[in-house]
Amino acid sequence: MQMKNSATQKGSITKLLFDNVIYVFLILLVIGIVVASPDFLSVTNLINILSQSSSRIIIALGMAGILITAGTDLSAGRMVGLAAVISASMLQAGDYAYKMYPNLPELPLIFPIIIAMIATGFIATVNGVIVSKLHVPPFIATLGMMIGVYGLTSIYFDRPPYGAQPIGGLSEKFTTFAQRGIPIGSYEIPYLVIYAIIATIVIWVIWNKTQLGKNMYAIGGNPEAAKVSGVNVARNIIIIYMIAGLLYGFSGTLEAGRVGSATNNTGNMYELDAIAACVVGGVSLSGGIGTVPGVVTGVLIFQIINYGLAFLGVSPYIQFIVKGLIIVVAVAFDMRKHAKKK
């Protein structure tokens, strides 16, 4: 009897390690970074990591909702770029010599942000319609949109008389909105972190306390069963894509303000980072599985690794290799877990 209990316990431990092997690997990698450079754990570095993670968390929350419906969105990064150039072009300082709109008066901060979010929300809604109404596979639908949005952003960005140069000279109120923070002692909690916390709370409420959230999980788990149960699958998918688009738009404005400029390449490849972070955080590519804390954890883990490797002076090329390995391993174990459940 004791041997049976021991075997059962050993099997449980093995299953636990298997289910969380990607976390074990990432934790070991972080430990290696800390051992190589103990200074990495300074408060300043941790605040920088949180700040750099904030806009990525907002993107990943939008992406995760789509993944839970068993979809994907390859156009997310390009929508971030579109929002960045729209907001930056409308929030340049009045005395800046190379304003995109020389005769445009300084606008209240909220207007350009809303315009950028409406633009990306509309594009994402179109994605949702194409996927749910025309039944185009999400990969193809959003791949086509990714290319189209990049072309649209480039046309907007490469405008006379100054051509394709970074949109800079942003107004102080815009950079303050994205770069400053709340002083606490000798440190400053970035506003970006506060925005990410608010977005996280809002999405958690949507996922866990609304009918839309319940429908989202039902659609991802079994769309046919959800339809039989009375769920309007198409409408819910469209809303999920629209929410994602609004989050991309807000994140794009934050990226422009954080960096202090924007180009048509802002946000490039952000969608792949978001997908990878979601999978690392426990969102299944097969749909129906995922939590808000998991998504936030996945983004933070990725950002810690990126920041840590850069802190150690590791070549950017090596960083790409490490990131690629993490993505492949995470997806492989996600698929194996899903296959076992079946």
Phi, psi and chi 1 to 4 in degrees:
 res  aa     phi    psi   chi1   chi2   chi3   chi4
   1 MET       -  -42.2 -174.6   70.4  173.2      -
   2 GLN   -65.0  -39.3 -170.5  174.4    2.5      -
   3 MET   -64.7  -37.3  -71.3 -179.5   62.1      -
   4 LYS   -65.4  -43.7 -175.5  177.1  180.0 -179.4
   5 ASN   -63.6  -38.8  -70.5  -22.2      -      -
   6 SER   -64.4  -41.7  177.2      -      -      -
   7 ALA   -66.2  -39.2      -      -      -      -
   8 THR   -64.5  -42.6  -57.3      -      -      -
   9 GLN   -64.1  -41.4 -171.2  175.3   25.0      -
  10 LYS   -63.8  -39.9 -174.8  176.9  179.0 -178.4
  11 GLY   -64.9  -37.7      -      -      -      -
  12 SER   -65.3  -41.6  -61.8      -      -      -
  13 ILE   -64.6  -42.1  -66.1  172.3      -      -
  14 THR   -62.5  -42.8  -58.2      -      -      -
  15 LYS   -63.7  -42.1 -178.5  179.8 -176.8  -58.0
  16 LEU   -61.6  -43.7 -178.8   65.9      -      -
  17 LEU   -66.0  -40.6  -71.6  173.9      -      -
  18 PHE   -63.8  -44.7  175.0   81.4      -      -
  19 ASP   -66.6  -23.3  -71.0  -14.8      -      -
  20 ASN  -122.4   24.2  -63.7  -79.8      -      -
  21 VAL   -60.7  -34.2   66.0      -      -      -
  22 ILE   -66.8  -36.4 -171.6   65.4      -      -
  23 TYR   -66.9  -41.6  -75.1  108.9      -      -
  24 VAL   -59.4  -46.1  174.1      -      -      -
  25 PHE   -60.8  -45.5  169.3   73.2      -      -
  26 LEU   -68.2  -37.9  -65.8  172.3      -      -
  27 ILE   -64.4  -41.5  -71.3  169.3      -      -
  28 LEU   -63.0  -38.2  -69.4  174.6      -      -
  29 LEU   -64.9  -42.2 -173.6   55.7      -      -
  30 VAL   -64.9  -42.1  171.1      -      -      -
  31 ILE   -59.6  -40.5  -69.3  172.9      -      -
  32 GLY   -61.6  -40.1      -      -      -      -
  33 ILE   -64.2  -43.0  -67.5  170.8      -      -
  34 VAL   -66.5  -40.9  172.6      -      -      -
  35 VAL   -63.7  -41.3  169.4      -      -      -
  36 ALA   -67.2  -32.5      -      -      -      -
  37 SER  -148.0   91.4 -179.4      -      -      -
  38 PRO   -58.5  -24.5  -24.1   33.9      -      -
  39 ASP   -64.5  -13.3  -66.2  -21.4      -      -
  40 PHE   -60.6  -28.8  176.5   67.8      -      -
  41 LEU   -86.2   20.5  -72.6  180.0      -      -
  42 SER   -68.9  154.3   69.1      -      -      -
  43 VAL   -60.8  -39.2  174.8      -      -      -
  44 THR   -60.2  -44.1  -59.8      -      -      -
  45 ASN   -64.6  -41.2  -79.5  -16.0      -      -
  46 LEU   -64.7  -38.8  -66.5  177.6      -      -
  47 ILE   -66.0  -40.4  -69.8  175.4      -      -
  48 ASN   -62.2  -40.4  -72.8  -22.9      -      -
  49 ILE   -63.7  -44.8  -70.6  169.4      -      -
  50 LEU   -61.8  -41.9  -72.4  174.0      -      -
  51 SER   -63.2  -45.9  179.9      -      -      -
  52 GLN   -70.6  -24.2  -67.2  177.7   13.8      -
  53 SER   -79.9  -21.3  -59.8      -      -      -
  54 SER   -60.8  -51.9  -63.3      -      -      -
  55 SER   -67.3  -31.8   61.3      -      -      -
  56 ARG   -68.4  -34.5  -56.9  -59.4 -175.9   98.7
  57 ILE   -63.4  -42.7  -73.9  172.5      -      -
  58 ILE   -63.0  -41.9  -64.4  171.1      -      -
  59 ILE   -63.4  -46.1  -61.6  168.4      -      -
  60 ALA   -64.3  -34.3      -      -      -      -
  61 LEU   -63.8  -39.1  -71.3  170.6      -      -
  62 GLY   -66.3  -45.1      -      -      -      -
  63 MET   -62.4  -40.3 -179.1   67.2   72.8      -
  64 ALA   -62.3  -39.9      -      -      -      -
  65 GLY   -59.4  -40.5      -      -      -      -
  66 ILE   -68.0  -42.4  -67.0  172.3      -      -
  67 LEU   -62.3  -36.8  -66.8  175.7      -      -
  68 ILE   -65.4  -27.5  -71.1  172.8      -      -
  69 THR   -83.2   10.6   64.2      -      -      -
  70 ALA    69.8   26.0      -      -      -      -
  71 GLY  -107.3 -166.4      -      -      -      -
  72 THR  -159.7  167.6 -168.2      -      -      -
  73 ASP  -145.8   97.7 -170.2   -5.9      -      -
  74 LEU   -81.6   -6.3  -61.2 -178.2      -      -
  75 SER   -94.5    1.2   62.2      -      -      -
  76 ALA   -58.1  -48.1      -      -      -      -
  77 GLY   -62.0  -39.0      -      -      -      -
  78 ARG   -70.5  -31.5  -67.0  -53.2 -174.6 -173.4
  79 MET   -68.4  -36.2  -80.3 -167.8 -102.8      -
  80 VAL   -59.0  -43.8  169.1      -      -      -
  81 GLY   -64.5  -40.7      -      -      -      -
  82 LEU   -62.0  -46.0  177.2   62.1      -      -
  83 ALA   -62.6  -36.8      -      -      -      -
  84 ALA   -63.9  -47.1      -      -      -      -
  85 VAL   -71.5  -34.3  -62.1      -      -      -
  86 ILE   -64.3  -51.0  -71.1  174.5      -      -
  87 SER   -66.8  -41.4   57.5      -      -      -
  88 ALA   -64.7  -39.6      -      -      -      -
  89 SER   -66.7  -25.7   67.6      -      -      -
  90 MET   -97.6   -5.0  -65.4 -177.9  174.6      -
  91 LEU  -124.1   36.5  -74.2  167.5      -      -
  92 GLN   -83.7  150.0  -67.8  176.9  -70.0      -
  93 ALA   -62.1  146.2      -      -      -      -
  94 GLY   -61.3  -29.9      -      -      -      -
  95 ASP   -97.9   10.4   58.0   -7.4      -      -
  96 TYR   -74.9  132.0 -175.4   58.9      -      -
  97 ALA   -71.6  -24.2      -      -      -      -
  98 TYR  -115.1   44.1  -57.1  102.9      -      -
  99 LYS   -64.9  139.7  -74.3 -173.7   68.7  174.6
 100 MET   -67.6  -36.3 -178.8  174.9  -77.2      -
 101 TYR  -119.9   87.3  -60.6  109.2      -      -
 102 PRO   -57.8  -32.2  -21.2   32.1      -      -
 103 ASN   -95.2    4.0  -61.2  -39.5      -      -
 104 LEU   -80.8  122.6 -176.2   69.5      -      -
 105 PRO   -70.3  162.4   26.7  -34.0      -      -
 106 GLU   -65.8  122.5  -74.2 -157.4   31.6      -
 107 LEU   -91.8  154.4  -60.3  172.3      -      -
 108 PRO   -58.0  142.3  -23.3   32.8      -      -
 109 LEU   -53.9  -37.7 -177.6   61.8      -      -
 110 ILE   -67.4  -32.7 -169.2   66.6      -      -
 111 PHE   -63.2  -53.1  -71.2  160.8      -      -
 112 PRO   -61.6  -34.1  -24.9   36.6      -      -
 113 ILE   -65.3  -43.9  -66.7  175.4      -      -
 114 ILE   -64.5  -41.3  -70.6  175.8      -      -
 115 ILE   -61.2  -44.6  -69.2  170.5      -      -
 116 ALA   -62.4  -41.8      -      -      -      -
 117 MET   -68.7  -36.4  -69.1  177.0   67.0      -
 118 ILE   -63.5  -42.2  -70.9  173.7      -      -
 119 ALA   -60.7  -49.2      -      -      -      -
 120 THR   -73.5  -33.2   54.5      -      -      -
 121 GLY   -63.5  -38.9      -      -      -      -
 122 PHE   -65.5  -45.6  173.9   75.7      -      -
 123 ILE   -61.3  -43.9  -67.9  169.4      -      -
 124 ALA   -65.6  -35.3      -      -      -      -
 125 THR   -62.7  -40.4  -59.5      -      -      -
 126 VAL   -60.9  -41.4  172.9      -      -      -
 127 ASN   -55.7  -47.3  -86.2  -19.4      -      -
 128 GLY   -61.6  -39.0      -      -      -      -
 129 VAL   -65.9  -44.4  170.5      -      -      -
 130 ILE   -61.2  -41.8  -65.8  171.4      -      -
 131 VAL   -71.7  -46.4  168.9      -      -      -
 132 SER   -87.2  -33.4   63.5      -      -      -
 133 LYS   -94.4  -41.3  -64.5  -71.1 -170.4 -179.9
 134 LEU   -92.2   -8.2  -57.5 -178.1      -      -
 135 HIS    59.3   33.6  -55.8  -67.5      -      -
 136 VAL   -79.5  133.2  176.0      -      -      -
 137 PRO   -53.5  135.9  -26.0   34.9      -      -
 138 PRO   -53.2  -36.6  -26.6   34.8      -      -
 139 PHE   -60.0  -47.2 -179.6   90.4      -      -
 140 ILE   -71.8  -44.2  -61.1  -59.7      -      -
 141 ALA   -58.8  -46.8      -      -      -      -
 142 THR   -80.4  -23.9   59.2      -      -      -
 143 LEU   -64.9  -46.6  174.4   62.6      -      -
 144 GLY   -61.2  -41.2      -      -      -      -
 145 MET   -66.8  -36.5 -170.2   62.3   76.2      -
 146 MET   -57.9  -45.9  174.8 -176.1   75.6      -
 147 ILE   -66.7  -43.6  -61.9  169.0      -      -
 148 GLY   -64.8  -42.9      -      -      -      -
 149 VAL   -66.7  -36.7  171.0      -      -      -
 150 TYR   -62.7  -41.4  179.0   59.8      -      -
 151 GLY   -62.9  -42.8      -      -      -      -
 152 LEU   -62.9  -44.8  180.0   63.2      -      -
 153 THR   -63.0  -40.6  -56.1      -      -      -
 154 SER   -66.2  -38.9  -62.0      -      -      -
 155 ILE   -63.5  -44.3  -69.8  170.7      -      -
 156 TYR   -65.2  -40.7 -176.6   88.3      -      -
 157 PHE   -71.3  -40.7  173.3   69.2      -      -
 158 ASP   -91.1   69.6 -172.6    6.7      -      -
 159 ARG  -111.9  146.7  -64.7 -175.7   63.4 -178.2
 160 PRO   -69.0  157.4   24.0  -32.5      -      -
 161 PRO   -92.2   -5.8   32.8  -34.8      -      -
 162 TYR   -98.6  -12.5  -55.4  115.0      -      -
 163 GLY    73.7 -161.1      -      -      -      -
 164 ALA   -81.4   78.6      -      -      -      -
 165 GLN  -125.3  153.6   64.1  174.9  -10.5      -
 166 PRO   -53.1  138.6  -26.6   34.9      -      -
 167 ILE   -83.1  102.2  -57.2  172.4      -      -
 168 GLY  -117.7 -159.1      -      -      -      -
 169 GLY    62.2   38.2      -      -      -      -
 170 LEU   -69.2  148.6  -55.6 -174.8      -      -
 171 SER   -64.8  153.0   66.0      -      -      -
 172 GLU   -62.1  -36.5 -173.9  177.6   -8.4      -
 173 LYS   -64.8  -30.9   62.2 -173.5  173.8 -174.4
 174 PHE   -73.2  -47.3 -170.1   26.5      -      -
 175 THR   -66.8  -35.6   53.8      -      -      -
 176 THR   -62.8  -41.4  -62.0      -      -      -
 177 PHE   -56.4  -36.0  175.2   74.4      -      -
 178 ALA  -106.6  -20.5      -      -      -      -
 179 GLN  -109.2  -22.1  -64.6  176.9    8.0      -
 180 ARG   -92.1 -174.0  -59.6  -63.4  -63.4  -84.8
 181 GLY  -162.1 -170.2      -      -      -      -
 182 ILE   -99.7  119.3  -59.8  173.5      -      -
 183 PRO   -65.7  130.4  -15.8   29.4      -      -
 184 ILE  -133.7  103.6  -62.5  180.0      -      -
 185 GLY    65.6 -130.4      -      -      -      -
 186 SER   -91.0    3.9   56.7      -      -      -
 187 TYR  -116.8  174.3  -61.2   99.4      -      -
 188 GLU  -135.6  123.9 -167.1  174.4   73.9      -
 189 ILE   -84.8  113.7  -57.8  -59.6      -      -
 190 PRO   -60.1  143.9  -21.1   33.0      -      -
 191 TYR   -57.9  -33.6  -69.6  139.4      -      -
 192 LEU   -55.4  -39.9  -73.6  172.1      -      -
 193 VAL   -65.1  -40.0  174.9      -      -      -
 194 ILE   -64.6  -42.7  -63.0  171.7      -      -
 195 TYR   -61.1  -41.3  -54.5  146.1      -      -
 196 ALA   -65.4  -38.8      -      -      -      -
 197 ILE   -64.0  -43.5  -69.4  171.9      -      -
 198 ILE   -62.2  -45.8  -66.6  171.0      -      -
 199 ALA   -61.4  -39.8      -      -      -      -
 200 THR   -62.8  -44.1  -60.4      -      -      -
 201 ILE   -64.1  -44.2  -67.2  170.9      -      -
 202 VAL   -60.8  -46.6  169.7      -      -      -
 203 ILE   -67.4  -36.9  -64.6  -57.9      -      -
 204 TRP   -60.5  -43.8 -175.4   89.4      -      -
 205 VAL   -62.7  -44.3  170.0      -      -      -
 206 ILE   -61.3  -44.7  -69.2  173.3      -      -
 207 TRP   -70.2  -35.4  -73.3   12.8      -      -
 208 ASN  -107.9  -16.4  -65.1  -81.4      -      -
 209 LYS  -124.6    5.4  -59.1  -63.0 -179.1 -179.6
 210 THR  -124.5  161.7   69.5      -      -      -
 211 GLN   -65.7  -33.5 -169.4   61.3   46.8      -
 212 LEU   -59.4  -42.8  175.2   64.1      -      -
 213 GLY   -62.7  -44.5      -      -      -      -
 214 LYS   -62.1  -42.2  -65.6  175.1 -176.4  177.0
 215 ASN   -65.1  -36.6  -68.2  -15.6      -      -
 216 MET   -58.9  -48.7  177.1 -177.1   72.8      -
 217 TYR   -66.2  -37.8  -76.1  103.6      -      -
 218 ALA   -64.7  -42.7      -      -      -      -
 219 ILE   -64.0  -43.0  -68.2  167.5      -      -
 220 GLY   -66.8  -33.7      -      -      -      -
 221 GLY   -74.7  -44.1      -      -      -      -
 222 ASN  -164.5   95.5 -170.4  -32.5      -      -
 223 PRO   -61.8  -34.3   18.4  -29.9      -      -
 224 GLU   -68.1  -42.6  -67.8  -55.8  -40.8      -
 225 ALA   -64.9  -38.1      -      -      -      -
 226 ALA   -62.9  -40.8      -      -      -      -
 227 LYS   -65.2  -42.2 -171.8  179.8  -65.1 -175.3
 228 VAL   -63.5  -31.3  169.9      -      -      -
 229 SER   -79.3    0.8  -60.2      -      -      -
 230 GLY    98.6    7.1      -      -      -      -
 231 VAL   -79.0  129.7  175.0      -      -      -
 232 ASN   -79.8   91.1 -172.0  -35.0      -      -
 233 VAL   -59.5  -48.0  173.9      -      -      -
 234 ALA   -60.4  -47.1      -      -      -      -
 235 ARG   -62.8  -42.1 -176.4  176.8   65.6 -171.1
 236 ASN   -66.5  -39.6  -79.0  -87.1      -      -
 237 ILE   -63.4  -42.1  -72.7  175.6      -      -
 238 ILE   -60.8  -43.1  -69.7  169.3      -      -
 239 ILE   -65.3  -40.6  -66.4  172.8      -      -
 240 ILE   -62.1  -43.1  -67.2  -63.7      -      -
 241 TYR   -65.0  -40.4  -87.8   88.7      -      -
 242 MET   -62.1  -44.8 -178.7 -169.9   69.6      -
 243 ILE   -60.0  -42.2  -68.8  172.6      -      -
 244 ALA   -59.8  -43.7      -      -      -      -
 245 GLY   -61.2  -40.9      -      -      -      -
 246 LEU   -62.6  -39.9  -65.3  173.7      -      -
 247 LEU   -66.5  -41.1  -69.3  170.9      -      -
 248 TYR   -59.9  -42.2  -57.1  153.3      -      -
 249 GLY   -62.8  -45.0      -      -      -      -
 250 PHE   -64.6  -42.4 -175.8   54.6      -      -
 251 SER   -62.1  -38.7  178.8      -      -      -
 252 GLY   -62.2  -40.1      -      -      -      -
 253 THR   -66.0  -38.4   63.9      -      -      -
 254 LEU   -65.2  -39.3  -65.5  179.8      -      -
 255 GLU   -63.5  -42.5  -81.1  -67.5  -74.4      -
 256 ALA   -61.7  -45.3      -      -      -      -
 257 GLY   -68.0  -37.6      -      -      -      -
 258 ARG   -65.9  -44.9 -178.1 -179.1   70.5   85.5
 259 VAL   -78.4  -30.4  176.3      -      -      -
 260 GLY    92.2    7.4      -      -      -      -
 261 SER  -165.8  174.1   66.0      -      -      -
 262 ALA  -150.5  147.3      -      -      -      -
 263 THR  -135.2  177.3   73.4      -      -      -
 264 ASN   -71.4   -8.6   59.1  -25.9      -      -
 265 ASN  -100.7    2.4  -80.2  -42.4      -      -
 266 THR   -60.1  134.0  -60.3      -      -      -
 267 GLY    85.6    0.9      -      -      -      -
 268 ASN   -59.2  127.2 -174.9   32.6      -      -
 269 MET    72.8    6.5  -56.5  -67.2  -77.8      -
 270 TYR   -62.5  -30.1  -80.3   20.5      -      -
 271 GLU   -64.2  -35.6   67.2  -80.0   -9.8      -
 272 LEU   -70.5  -39.0  -62.1 -173.6      -      -
 273 ASP   -61.8  -40.5  -74.1  -11.6      -      -
 274 ALA   -65.4  -44.9      -      -      -      -
 275 ILE   -62.1  -45.3  -68.0  170.7      -      -
 276 ALA   -61.7  -44.5      -      -      -      -
 277 ALA   -63.4  -39.4      -      -      -      -
 278 CYS   -62.7  -45.4  -73.1      -      -      -
 279 VAL   -65.7  -43.4  174.6      -      -      -
 280 VAL   -60.2  -34.5  167.2      -      -      -
 281 GLY   -83.1    6.9      -      -      -      -
 282 GLY   100.0    5.2      -      -      -      -
 283 VAL   -79.8  126.4  178.1      -      -      -
 284 SER   -85.4  133.7  175.0      -      -      -
 285 LEU   -69.1  -14.6  -67.6  179.3      -      -
 286 SER   -83.9   -7.8  -58.7      -      -      -
 287 GLY    93.1  158.8      -      -      -      -
 288 GLY    85.1   -6.9      -      -      -      -
 289 ILE  -132.2  133.9  -60.9  172.0      -      -
 290 GLY   158.1  148.1      -      -      -      -
 291 THR  -132.5  155.5   65.5      -      -      -
 292 VAL   -64.3  -47.8  168.6      -      -      -
 293 PRO   -57.7  -36.6  -24.8   35.5      -      -
 294 GLY   -63.4  -42.5      -      -      -      -
 295 VAL   -62.2  -46.6  173.0      -      -      -
 296 VAL   -61.8  -42.4  173.4      -      -      -
 297 THR   -62.1  -42.8  -58.9      -      -      -
 298 GLY   -60.2  -43.5      -      -      -      -
 299 VAL   -64.3  -44.6  173.8      -      -      -
 300 LEU   -63.2  -40.7  -70.5  174.9      -      -
 301 ILE   -61.7  -46.7  -72.6  174.0      -      -
 302 PHE   -61.1  -43.1 -110.7   91.1      -      -
 303 GLN   -68.8  -36.3 -159.6   58.8   43.0      -
 304 ILE   -62.1  -42.5  -71.8  170.2      -      -
 305 ILE   -66.4  -46.0  -69.0  171.0      -      -
 306 ASN   -59.1  -48.3  -72.9  -19.2      -      -
 307 TYR   -66.7  -41.1 -166.3   92.2      -      -
 308 GLY   -64.5  -44.8      -      -      -      -
 309 LEU   -65.1  -39.9  -66.3  176.1      -      -
 310 ALA   -65.9  -37.6      -      -      -      -
 311 PHE   -61.7  -35.3 -172.8   79.0      -      -
 312 LEU   -82.1   -3.5  -65.1  177.1      -      -
 313 GLY    79.4   21.2      -      -      -      -
 314 VAL   -69.4  138.9  175.1      -      -      -
 315 SER   -55.9  138.5  163.9      -      -      -
 316 PRO   -56.3  -31.0  -24.0   32.9      -      -
 317 TYR   -66.3  -40.0  -52.6  129.5      -      -
 318 ILE   -66.0  -36.8  -59.1  -63.3      -      -
 319 GLN   -60.9  -39.7  -66.8  179.1   39.8      -
 320 PHE   -63.0  -40.2  -81.0  121.6      -      -
 321 ILE   -63.1  -46.7  -66.5  172.5      -      -
 322 VAL   -60.7  -45.6  171.7      -      -      -
 323 LYS   -62.4  -41.9 -173.1 -177.5  -65.6 -174.3
 324 GLY   -62.6  -41.7      -      -      -      -
 325 LEU   -63.1  -42.1  -72.2  173.0      -      -
 326 ILE   -61.4  -43.3  -68.3  171.8      -      -
 327 ILE   -61.7  -48.2  -67.5  170.6      -      -
 328 VAL   -62.8  -45.6  171.8      -      -      -
 329 VAL   -63.8  -43.3  170.9      -      -      -
 330 ALA   -62.3  -45.4      -      -      -      -
 331 VAL   -67.4  -39.8  172.6      -      -      -
 332 ALA   -60.0  -45.9      -      -      -      -
 333 PHE   -71.3  -32.6  -83.8   92.7      -      -
 334 ASP   -62.3  -44.4  169.9   67.9      -      -
 335 MET   -67.0  -37.3  -61.6  -52.3  -68.1      -
 336 ARG   -67.2  -40.9  -75.0 -161.9   62.6 -177.7
 337 LYS   -63.0  -41.6  -77.0 -169.1  -71.6 -175.9
 338 HIS   -65.4  -40.0 -179.2   73.1      -      -
 339 ALA   -64.3  -38.4      -      -      -      -
 340 LYS   -66.0  -38.0  -77.3 -166.1  168.4 -172.7
 341 LYS   -64.6  -34.3  -73.3  177.7 -178.2  178.0
 342 LYS   -68.4      -  -78.0 -172.2  172.0 -178.6
